Amino acid sequence: MVAFPNPTRVLAPPGRALSRVRVRLLHGNSWHLMKPKPSTAPTVQTRLRIVSAAADLFHKKGVRATSIGEISKAARVTIQQLRHHFRTKGDIAEEVVRAYLTEIKADTSQLHHKLDTWEGLERTFAAHITLFEQFNMRRGCPLGIIGNELTEKDEAIREELKLVFEALKDKIATFLEEEKSEGHLLPTTDKEQVAEFCVAAMQGAMLIGKVRRNSQTAARIFDDLMLRLKRYRTA
């Protein structure tokens, strides 16, 4: 039997951050699928700066409260340069969500770690708390922030965001299936339902923690989630 990791590792003592390493939302070149030729590299780098700057601003203020001018200033480009790459702010938001999706699928996300061990799942939970404390509990999950602002007019962004949450669920479900096939999970374990629950619990933990401005609240939810997952393990 593979030993289950200690679930209390997610919860840090009051007033102490889980890690001194800052969590970056996007890596830049690591999430961009295109490998530019030397002649197009500056154009691609400009696009990357715009998307990275927008991701940070959306995480801080939300999409609606962020202006095109703020994005161009943070990316160190003119508004004309920005408009060359993106027609609207909605287009930028779509690209930000696609960037998150690419990192998650490529296992390069610092927030959603590669899941081939229980420790990988634990690191994912801990990374969310680290990100949370990094901004003094004033920012929640970057995906949830974008999702909470969706209206009927944001169908394109909603579709992109749906793919991200599906990818997160699939990563967890795939890991659970591997554990189940090796006899480490109860035969009755519904991998899809458990994975869906994990994604929902992660979103809820970040939201409640942000509202209460308390990382310990969020960490306790993640700890409880790990304990619940442990119950699906075989003896």
C-alpha positions as CSV (number, residue, x, y, z in Angstrom):
1,M,0.0,0.0,0.0
2,V,1.3,3.4,-0.9
3,A,1.4,5.7,2.1
4,F,-1.0,8.6,2.0
5,P,0.8,12.0,2.7
6,N,0.2,13.8,6.0
7,P,-2.8,16.0,5.3
8,T,-1.9,18.5,8.0
9,R,1.0,19.7,5.8
10,V,-1.3,22.0,4.0
11,L,-2.1,24.0,7.1
12,A,0.7,26.3,8.3
13,P,0.9,27.8,11.8
14,P,-1.0,31.1,12.3
15,G,0.9,34.1,10.8
16,R,3.3,31.9,8.8
17,A,3.3,31.5,5.0
18,L,3.6,28.0,3.6
19,S,6.4,28.9,1.3
20,R,8.8,31.7,0.6
21,V,8.8,30.9,-3.1
22,R,6.4,33.2,-4.9
23,V,3.8,31.6,-7.2
24,R,3.8,33.0,-10.7
25,L,0.5,32.9,-12.5
26,L,2.0,32.5,-16.0
27,H,5.5,31.7,-17.1
28,G,5.5,33.4,-20.5
29,N,7.3,31.4,-23.1
30,S,6.5,28.1,-21.3
31,W,2.8,28.4,-22.0
32,H,2.9,29.8,-25.5
33,L,2.5,27.0,-28.1
34,M,4.1,28.9,-30.9
35,K,7.9,28.7,-31.3
36,P,8.7,32.0,-33.1
37,K,11.3,32.5,-35.8
38,P,13.9,35.1,-35.0
39,S,12.0,37.6,-37.3
40,T,8.7,37.2,-35.3
41,A,10.2,36.8,-31.8
42,P,9.8,40.5,-30.8
43,T,6.1,40.4,-31.9
44,V,5.5,37.3,-29.9
45,Q,7.3,38.7,-26.8
46,T,5.1,41.8,-27.0
47,R,2.0,39.6,-27.0
48,L,3.3,37.6,-24.1
49,R,3.9,40.7,-22.1
50,I,0.4,41.9,-22.7
51,V,-1.2,38.6,-21.6
52,S,1.0,38.3,-18.6
53,A,0.3,41.9,-17.5
54,A,-3.4,41.4,-18.1
55,A,-3.4,38.2,-16.1
56,D,-2.0,40.0,-13.1
57,L,-4.4,42.9,-13.4
58,F,-7.4,40.7,-13.8
59,H,-6.3,38.8,-10.7
60,K,-6.0,42.0,-8.8
61,K,-9.0,44.0,-10.0
62,G,-11.1,41.7,-12.1
63,V,-11.6,42.0,-15.8
64,R,-14.3,44.7,-15.8
65,A,-12.4,47.1,-13.5
66,T,-9.2,46.8,-15.5
67,S,-8.8,49.3,-18.4
68,I,-7.0,48.9,-21.7
69,G,-4.8,51.7,-20.6
70,E,-3.7,50.0,-17.5
71,I,-2.9,46.8,-19.4
72,S,-0.8,48.7,-22.0
73,K,1.1,50.6,-19.2
74,A,1.8,47.4,-17.2
75,A,2.9,45.6,-20.4
76,R,5.1,48.6,-21.4
77,V,3.4,48.9,-24.8
78,T,1.4,51.6,-26.5
79,I,-2.3,51.2,-26.9
80,Q,-1.8,51.1,-30.6
81,Q,0.6,48.2,-30.1
82,L,-1.9,46.5,-27.9
83,R,-4.7,46.9,-30.4
84,H,-2.5,45.3,-33.0
85,H,-2.6,42.1,-31.1
86,F,-6.1,42.3,-29.4
87,R,-9.2,44.0,-30.7
88,T,-11.0,44.1,-27.3
89,K,-10.4,43.6,-23.7
90,G,-12.6,40.5,-24.0
91,D,-10.1,39.1,-26.5
92,I,-7.3,39.6,-24.0
93,A,-9.3,37.8,-21.3
94,E,-9.9,34.9,-23.6
95,E,-6.1,34.6,-24.3
96,V,-5.4,34.8,-20.6
97,V,-7.7,31.9,-19.9
98,R,-6.2,29.9,-22.8
99,A,-2.7,30.6,-21.3
100,Y,-3.8,29.1,-18.0
101,L,-5.2,26.1,-19.9
102,T,-2.0,25.5,-21.8
103,E,0.1,25.6,-18.6
104,I,-2.3,23.2,-16.8
105,K,-2.2,20.7,-19.7
106,A,1.6,21.0,-20.0
107,D,2.1,20.5,-16.3
108,T,4.1,23.8,-16.1
109,S,1.6,25.6,-13.9
110,Q,3.0,26.7,-10.5
111,L,-0.6,26.6,-9.2
112,H,-1.7,23.3,-10.5
113,H,1.1,20.8,-10.2
114,K,1.7,17.6,-12.1
115,L,-0.5,14.8,-10.5
116,D,1.2,11.5,-10.5
117,T,1.5,11.1,-6.7
118,W,-0.6,12.2,-3.7
119,E,2.1,14.6,-2.9
120,G,1.5,16.4,-6.2
121,L,-2.1,16.9,-5.2
122,E,-1.0,18.2,-1.8
123,R,1.5,20.6,-3.5
124,T,-1.4,21.9,-5.6
125,F,-3.5,22.7,-2.5
126,A,-0.5,24.2,-0.8
127,A,0.3,26.4,-3.8
128,H,-3.1,27.9,-3.6
129,I,-2.5,28.9,0.0
130,T,0.9,30.3,-0.9
131,L,-0.6,32.4,-3.7
132,F,-3.3,33.5,-1.3
133,E,-0.9,34.7,1.4
134,Q,1.4,36.2,-1.2
135,F,-1.3,38.9,-1.8
136,N,-2.3,39.2,1.9
137,M,-5.6,37.3,1.3
138,R,-6.9,40.1,-1.0
139,R,-6.9,38.0,-4.2
140,G,-8.6,34.7,-4.7
141,C,-8.3,32.1,-7.4
142,P,-7.4,33.8,-10.8
143,L,-9.8,31.5,-12.6
144,G,-12.6,32.0,-10.1
145,I,-12.2,35.8,-10.3
146,I,-12.8,35.8,-14.1
147,G,-15.6,33.3,-13.7
148,N,-17.5,35.3,-11.1
149,E,-17.7,38.2,-13.6
150,L,-19.3,36.3,-16.5
151,T,-22.5,37.6,-18.0
152,E,-24.6,36.4,-20.9
153,K,-22.4,38.6,-23.2
154,D,-19.3,36.7,-22.2
155,E,-20.0,33.4,-23.9
156,A,-16.6,33.1,-25.6
157,I,-14.8,33.6,-22.3
158,R,-17.2,31.2,-20.6
159,E,-16.4,28.5,-23.1
160,E,-12.7,28.9,-22.6
161,L,-13.0,28.9,-18.8
162,K,-15.2,25.7,-19.0
163,L,-12.3,24.0,-20.8
164,V,-9.9,25.0,-18.0
165,F,-12.2,23.6,-15.3
166,E,-12.7,20.4,-17.4
167,A,-8.9,20.1,-17.7
168,L,-8.5,20.4,-13.9
169,K,-11.2,17.8,-13.3
170,D,-9.6,15.5,-15.9
171,K,-6.2,15.7,-14.3
172,I,-7.5,14.7,-10.9
173,A,-9.8,12.0,-12.4
174,T,-6.9,10.5,-14.4
175,F,-4.7,10.3,-11.3
176,L,-7.6,8.7,-9.3
177,E,-8.1,6.2,-12.1
178,E,-4.5,5.2,-12.0
179,E,-4.6,4.8,-8.3
180,K,-7.8,2.7,-8.6
181,S,-6.3,0.5,-11.3
182,E,-3.4,-0.2,-9.0
183,G,-5.7,-1.2,-6.1
184,H,-5.0,1.9,-4.0
185,L,-8.6,3.2,-4.1
186,L,-11.9,1.5,-3.2
187,P,-13.5,-0.1,-6.3
188,T,-16.7,1.9,-5.6
189,T,-14.8,5.2,-6.0
190,D,-16.5,7.4,-8.6
191,K,-13.4,9.2,-10.0
192,E,-15.5,11.8,-11.9
193,Q,-17.6,12.8,-8.9
194,V,-14.6,12.9,-6.6
195,A,-12.6,15.0,-9.1
196,E,-15.5,17.4,-9.6
197,F,-15.8,17.8,-5.8
198,C,-12.1,18.6,-5.5
199,V,-12.3,21.4,-8.1
200,A,-15.4,22.8,-6.4
201,A,-13.9,22.6,-3.0
202,M,-10.7,24.4,-4.2
203,Q,-12.8,27.3,-5.6
204,G,-14.9,27.5,-2.4
205,A,-11.9,27.5,-0.2
206,M,-10.3,30.4,-2.0
207,L,-13.5,32.4,-2.1
208,I,-14.3,31.9,1.6
209,G,-10.7,32.7,2.6
210,K,-10.8,35.9,0.5
211,V,-14.0,37.1,2.0
212,R,-12.8,36.4,5.6
213,R,-9.3,37.6,4.8
214,N,-8.0,34.5,6.5
215,S,-5.6,32.0,4.9
216,Q,-6.1,29.6,7.8
217,T,-9.8,29.2,6.9
218,A,-8.9,28.2,3.3
219,A,-6.1,25.9,4.6
220,R,-8.4,24.1,6.9
221,I,-10.8,23.4,4.0
222,F,-7.9,22.0,2.0
223,D,-6.9,19.9,5.0
224,D,-10.4,18.5,5.3
225,L,-10.5,17.8,1.6
226,M,-7.3,15.7,1.9
227,L,-8.8,13.8,4.8
228,R,-11.9,13.1,2.8
229,L,-9.9,11.8,-0.1
230,K,-8.0,9.5,2.3
231,R,-11.3,7.7,3.0
232,Y,-11.3,6.4,-0.6
233,R,-8.0,4.7,0.0
234,T,-7.8,0.9,0.5
235,A,-6.7,-0.3,3.8
